[in-house]
């Protein structure tokens, strides 16, 4: 890359809608706020904390699943798509949450899990009771086994959570589960499955939700022959354009499904949206999910996974903008969620380290101070980019991963199914702190917490950071206010410098510069508007710091 390289990109002027520039805050209901003291977060708890989100300055909330579920995978094993899990409340509580959010100017997006149901779902129970070849089994992916007595799985696919992706039932057939055994995959070639989910969409749209985040959006359709796949089984397809795609991910048939869904949503008032969780690379393949008649947004996991170096960040930002511009869609940016190590810890590992699936006792521990410094710099860089940004609950407090969580407390099925070789995702799901000196740090009215909170949580509590200049919370709140004031979400990116150590670009009337190098560098000309950390005494830009400037 050369300094003064210029690349301009922004969504076409014809693309409008609240989602094109929104900042959307992900709530993991089990871990946000507990209203009744049972140690598990719930919908009334979320409603009681909506003022925090309005004060923070986000535009919408996305709720991870709250449906009836045995909780084999923390609610991503849905037993009933039209109700609320009693642990989390009632349908009336969901209606109240939607109404209270709307009163505060917040939109509500709910999770939809269409790749699989719970094994407790009435459909799967009916399938187990029915004969091979029956209509009940056609709703799922049942197959005869291989070998003379059918004792071998139908193919060699592995579960994302570890172990085989097939389980045998008493009559000898096998069913597919790309995740846990309690999450049987649906057969999206079956018209009844397609009709059912259109009705589920209507159910929640009629209750006033503003959209859906679609879980495993790239997994619904499987290659027809269920061919063996001898490569590593990963949820991220990660295939270069000249290599075959995995037979279980990113099949072209998924796009017909989303066109049907888009037509349904477009018939409702108020700009309802679809957001794809599609672990797809390269960016050009991901962009197919956000063509004008499909999804409105797709999570940009390539950006989340990019290394903390100037060349890597320049490449992924440029590639992302070019790919979505080509289909007339806004780009999304995200650094943390409920499935990955929090970026305040991930960035505290050596640059280039493989992103771990959880961090625990005995693993390489992140540098907490370095991780938070880089996380704040990464967040200010992200929030200055044109498009829509996603925040994960607690990152506005600078929360790190819980890297000393006792293994016996882990509940993620990945831990058991991997034979204790992968720590899993519990470390990023620990209930968040609100008040430093309250029971469970204000998560609930008692000390109960479904995952143990570390003692260090007190220093991150909201009441220790609110109105404290330079705190992570105030850094986020200021950034969100300035982002809106300067129209950065609907802006235009122009690279001013794209060297090996410093990235600088202009978006609207602001210049944004991040120093990835080991030494401080001169600050670009202009008036300092916001910074992820203090400048040096001589006014230089320190390492791992992002600044927003008004050009001189």
N, C-alpha and C positions, 0 to 999 in steps of 0.2 A: 504494500500500500504506500501511497505517496501523500505527503502533506498537500493540502489544498485540493485534494480530490473532491469532486462535487457530485452528489447524487440527490435528486429531489424526488420525493414521493409523498403522496397523501391520498386518501380515498377520493374518488372522483366527486366533483361538486354535486352531482345528481344523487349521490348516496346520502340520505339524511335519516334521522331517527335517533332516539335517545341512546341506543346501544353503541353507536359508532364512536362515541367518546366517553362512555360511562366508566366510572370506577365502581367495581362490583366486589362486595365483601362476602367471602365464604364463611358460613357458620356451620360448624360441625356440632349438631344439637346436643350430643352426649356430653360435650366438653365446654359449652359456652356459659350457661347459667342454670343453676338448679333451684327451682322454686320451692320444693317440698322437703328437701333435706335427705333424700334417699341416695345421694351421691351421683346421680345421673342427671345431666342437663335435660331440659324439657322446653316445650313451646311457651308456656307461661313465663318461664325464666327469660327466654329470648325477648318476648314482648316487653318485659320489665326493663330490659337493657337497650331498647331501641333508641332512646335518647342519646346514648353513647355514640351510636352510628351516625345519627343526624349531626351531632356535634363534631364528629371526626370529619364529616364532609363527603361521605360516599353517596352514590346515586341509587344503589340497589343492593339487595342481599340475595345470596344463593344459599339455600338450605340443603345440606346433605340429607339422605333419606330419613324420614320419620314415620314410615308406614309400618303396619303390623309385620312383625318379623321375629323368628327365633333368635336373631342376632348372631348367627354363625359367622357372619362377616360384617358386624357392626351396622346392620340395617341394609346392606347391599344384597341381602337375600330376602326378597319381598314376598310375603305371603298373601297380601291383599293391597292392590294399588289404589283403592278407593276409601281408605280409612287411615286412622292414626294409631300407631303403636301405643298401648296404654302407658308404657314407661314415659312417653313424651307428652301425653295429654289426650285430647279428644278432637273430633272434627270441629266442634265449637271453638276450641282453643286455636285451631288453625285459621278459622274464619276471623277470629278476633285479632290474631297476629297480622293477617293480611290487611285488615281494616286499620289497625293502629300504625302499621308501616305506611300505608297510603296517607294517613293524616299527617305524617312527618315528611312527606315527599319522597318516600323510599319505595322502590318497586321490589317485587318478590319473585324470585326464580326458584323453582323446586326441582329436585333431582328426579330423573326418570331412569329406571333400570330395565331396559328392554332386551338385553342379551340373554338373560336368564331369570328364572324365578327362584323362590325358595323351594326346597323339597317338601315343605309343608303347605305349599300352595294347593288349593283344591284341584287344580288341573293335574299336577304331578301325582297327587294321591290317586286320582282317577286313572292316570296312566299306569301306575303300578298295579292297580286292580284289574286292568283290562288285558286283553290278549295281544300278542305281537301282531302288528299290522293293523290294529284298531285305530279309529279316529282319535281316540284319546292319546295314543302314543305318537300319532302324527304331529301333535303340537310340540313335541320335543324331538331330539335327535337320538333315537333308539336304533341300534344296529345289532346284527348277529356278530358273534366273535369269529376270529380266525382260528385255523387249526381244525383237526378232524372232529373234535368235540366242542368247538367254539369257545375254548377256554382262554384263548389269547385275545387281547383287546382288538377292536376293528382296525386301528392304525397305531402309529407310534407317537401320537401327540401327547405332550406333557402339559400338566396344569401350570398356570402362571404362578400358583402358590406352592408348586413342588409336587412331585409324584405324577402318576399317570392321569390323563384327562378323561379316563373312562372308568365307570364302576359297573359291576355286573349285578343284575337283579336275580331273584330266585328262579325265574323261568329260563334263565340262561342268556337273555339279551343283555346288552350293555347300553348305558346312556352316557352322553357327552357332558362334561362339565369343564370348561376352560379355566374355572377357578376352583372353589371348594366343592367337595362332593355334595354339599347341601345347596348348591347353586346349579341345577341342571339347565343346560342351554336350550332355549326355545328354537323351534324350526320355523324360520321366517319364510319358507316356501309355502307354508300352510295358510290359506286365506283366513281361517278363523283367528290366527295369531294377529294378522294385520288388522282385522276388523276390531279385535279386542283393544288394541293399543290406540286406535283412533278414538274409541269410546273413552278410554282412560284420559286422553288429552282433553276431550270435551268436558269430562267431569271436573277437572281442575281449572280449565279455562272459565267454565261457568261459575266457579267459586272466586274468580278474580285474580288468579296468578298471572304474572306478566311474562312468563316463559318457562322453559325447561332446559336444564343442563342434562344432556343425554349421555349416560354412562356407557363406556366401551362402544362408542358410536361406530367404530370401524370393525366391529366383530360380529354383527348380526347375521351376515350372510357368509356361509362357508363354501369353499370350492366343492362343486357337485360330487366329485369322485372321492372326497375326503382322503386325498393322497397323503402318503407318508411325507414327513418333513424332518429331514435329518440334521437341520440346523438348530442352533439354540432356540428354545421356546421362550420368547420375550413378548411382553405386551406392546412394546414399541416395534413397529415393523422394520424401521431402520434400514431398508434396502435401497441401494442405489438404483437409479432408473433403468439400468441395463441388466438387473438381476431379477429373478422371479420373486414374486411376492409370496409370503407365507400363505398356505391355503386356508388358514383360519382368520386372517386379518385383511382388511382393506380390499375386499372384493367389490367389483364394480356394481353388483346388484344392490348394495346398500343405498345407492343414490336414488333409486326409484322409490324406496320407502320414504326418504326424506322429502322428496317432491310431493308425495301425498300429504305428509304432515304439514308442509309449508302452505299448501293450498288450504288446509283446514285452518291454520292460524291466521292466514291473511283474511279469512272471513270474519274474524273477530275485531272489534274496535280496540284502539289503544296501543298499537304497535307491540304485539306479543312476539317473543323471540325464541329461537332454538339455538342452543350452544352445544357444539360437539366436543366431547372428550374423545378425541381420535389421536391415538399415539401413532402418528404416521409421519414418515420422512420419505423423500425430501419434501421441501416446502411446496413444490408444485403439486404433489399428490394431496397434501393437506388442503390446498386451495380449492380442490374439487368439491370439498364439503361445503364451501361457502359461495358457490355460484349463485347467481341471482334468484334461482327458483328452489334453492335448498336451504341450508342452515344460514343463520345470520352471522354466527361467529364460530370459530374453532380454537380451542386452546393451543397455544404456541409452545409445545413442549421442547422443541429444538432450542428455543430461547432459554427456557428454564435450565436445560442441561448444558448450555454453552460454558466454556471455561472462562475464568476471570482474567482474560488478557485482552488487550486492545484489538489485536487481529481477529480473535474469535468473536468478540462482541460486534465489531464492524461487519464481519461476514454474515452473522446470523441476522442482524438488524436489516442489512441491505437485502439479503435473500428473502426475508419475511415480507418486507414491504413490496418488493417486486412481484412476489408470487400472488399476494392478495390484490395488488393493483391490477394484475392481469385479468382478474375475474370481477373487478369492481366491488371489492369488499374491504371493510376496515380490518386492520391487524389487531390481534390481542397480544398482551404481554403479561406474564405471570412468573413469579419467582418461588412461590411456596404453595402447597396444598396439603390435603389430608393423606396423600399417598407417598410423599417424599420427605427426606430430611429437611427440616427448616433451613432456610438459606442463611440465617444467622450462624448456624453451625456448619452447614455444607461449605460455606466460603471461608471457614476457619481451618479447613484442611489444606494441605499443600496444593498449589495450583496444578491441575492435571491429574489429581488423585481420582480414582474411579469413585463415582457417587455410590456410597454404601446403601444397602437396604436396611436402614436402621443402624444405630450405634449403641453399643452397650458396654458393660464392664469388661475390661480386657481388650477392647478394640482401641485402635488409635483414636485419641481424643482430640477434638478440634481446639484451636486456640480461641477462647471465647471472646477476648477483646478484639483480636484481629477479625474474627468472623462478624462481630457486630459492626465494626468500622466498615468493612467491605459491604455488609448487608445494607447499611444506610446509604452508602455510595451507589450501590446497585439499584436501590429503590428510587433515588432521585433521578438516576439515569432513566429508569423505566418510566417513571411518571412524566418525563419530559418528551416521551415519544408520541407521535400521532397514532391515534387508535384508542382502544379500550384496555383498561388495566384491571387485573384481579388481585385482591389482597386476601390473605388467609388469616383467620382470626388469631389475634395475639401478635402478629408481626408488627403491628403499630406500637407494641410495647417492647419490641426488640427480643421477643422470646426466643431462646435457643431450643434445640432438641433436648429432651430429657435423656442424656447419654449415660446415666447411672441407674436407669430403671431396673429393678431386680427382675431377673429372667422369670422367676416364678409368678410375677405379676402380669406377664405379657398375655394378651388376649387375641392378637392378630393370628388368624389361621396360618399365615405364612411361617410363623415360628415352629409350629408343630409339623406341618406338612413338608417343610424343608429339612426335617431331621435336626433342627436346632442349628442349621448353618446360616440362616438369614434371620436377623433380629426382628424384621418386620416393621410395621408402621406405628406402633404404639407410642414411640417417643415423640412424635409430632402431634399426638392426639390428647395429650395430658390436659385436664381442665385448667383453664386460664385464670390468672390472678386479677382480682379487682381491688381488694383492700388489703394492705400489707398485714394488718394486725387482727383481721377477722378470721373466724373458723374457715378452713379450706380457702384462705385468702379471698374470701368474699364470693367464691364460686357458688356456695349454697349456705343455708343457715346453720349447718352442722359441719363437723370435721370430715364427714363422709365424702369420698372421692373415688370414682370407679377405677381410676388409675392413680397411684400415689404421686403427689406433687413434690418436687424437690424443695429443700429448705431455701434455696436461692431465689425461689419464686417471689419472695417478699420484695426484693429490690426491683422487680419488674412491674409490680402492681400499679394499676392505673392511678390510684390516689397518691403514689409517690412521684408520679411524672406529670400529672395535670398542672398546668400553669408554671412549670419549671422550664425556664429558657434552655434550649439545647437538648432537652430530653428527647428520647426517640419518639414518644407520643407527640410532642409539640412539633418535632421535625416533620412527622407525617401530616399533622393537621395543617401546618403552614404550607407544605407542598401541595396538598389537595386544594387549598384555597387559591393558591397562586396558579395552579394548573387550570382551574376554572376561569380565573380572572384573565389569564393570557390566552385562553382558548387553545391550549396545547393539544388536546385530544383531537381537534379538527384542524390542526396546523399542517405545516409542510416542513419536512426535514431536508436540510441542505448541509452536507458534510463540509466542514471548513478545514479539518485536520484529521487524518486517519493514519497516524504513524504507528510505530511498534509499542509506544508507551502511553500516548495521550490520544484520546478521542475528543473532538470538538465539533459541534454542529449548531446550526441555527434552526429554531422552530418559531415562526412568527416573529415577535419582537424580543425574544430572548436568545442568548447564546448559552449553550450547555457544554461543560468541559469536565472530563473525568481523567484523573491521573492514575494509570495502572503501573507506572514505573517505580523503581526503588528509591528515587530521589525527588525532592520538591522541584517544581518547574515554575517559570514565570506565569502569572495569571494573564489570561487574555484581557485586552482592553475592555473596560466597561465598569458599570456600577454593580456591586454585589447585591443580588436580590435574595438568594438563599444558598445555603451550604450544608452538606451532610456532616461536616465537622469544622472546627475552627481552622482558619488559615495559619500559616507560620507567622512569626513575629515580623518578618519583612514583607508580608503580604503575598507570599508565594502559595502555589497550590500543592498541598502535601500529597504524599502517596495515598492511594485508596480513598480519595475524596472527590466528590462531584459538586460543582458549583453551577448556579444559574446566575447569569449576568444580563444586565441591560446594556447593550453596546454603547460605547462612548462615541 
